[in-house]
Amino acid sequence: MNLSLAAAFLPRGYKMKPDKHPRDFVLNDELWPADDQWPSYFPGKTVWLFMDEYHATLPGDETYSRIIVSSGNGEGWIFSRPLVQKITVEHVLQLIKMPICQYQLAQLGFKPWREHDS
């Protein structure tokens, strides 16, 4: 059934456009200088620092605010909290010193992370 034919069966005034709203917001997506202890690096001896938040709207989903630090091999460190604790995540971001070292991340409460586990 083509779209115009389907629209003929809908009540007058019915909007076919889905009511979608953004749920995932990227707050930081940068390469930061790293120390000599990482297993690999991005160009310039950097690691990827990514911060985002997710506003759950789907059944079974949970909201979160998180920071992921990765050296490009699908592994790294994650600091994640429920979205209501977003201010804690923002505070931890401010505490990260450059060059980033894995020991520092562990001390700040980061946990080991694998790309396919999150």
Helices and strands as residue ranges (DSSP letters): H 3-8, E 24-33, E 46-54, E 64-70, E 75-81, G 83-85, H 86-95, H 102-107, E 111-114, G 115-117
